[in-house]
């Protein structure tokens, strides 16, 4: 399997280029975070219901 090509990341010098690349990888939108939390909460509630029932 061939590796994917490097993404086009802006930056004037090596440090800015690296900083922008890391920021793209680590940044998560608030909507995505809330969706994930709600999914986990529903999953936890379903497990509780199965234990009781």
N, C-alpha and C positions, 0 to 999 in steps of 0.2 A: 504494500500500500504506500502510495506517495504522500509525503506530508503536504499540508495545505500551504499555499504561498503566504508570506507575511502580509498582514493588513497594511493599508496605506495610512500611516499615522503622521499628523503634522508635527513639526518641531524645527526650530531654527538651529539647534545644536544637539549633540548627543544626549545631554541631560534632559532637555525639553522633550525630545523624541521618546526617551524611556519613560519619563513622567506621564506623558499623555497616553502611552501604550498601557501602562499599569492602571491608570485612571479608567480607561475604557473597560479593562477586564474586571476591576473591582467595584465599579459603580453599578448599583442596582436601583431601579426606579421604585418609588414609594408604592405605586400600584402593584408592581410585581411582588413586592415584599408583603403587602396586605393580602393579596390573593393566596400566596403560599401559607401565610399564617392561618387564614380562614380554612384552607384545605386541611391543614394539620389539626386544627381545632375540631372540625367535623369528624375527622378520622378518630380522634381521641374519644369524642362523644359516642361514636358508634361502638367502639370497643367497650366502653362503660355499659352501654345498653345490652350488649351481648353477654357480658359478665353477669348482669342482674337477671336477665331473662332466660 
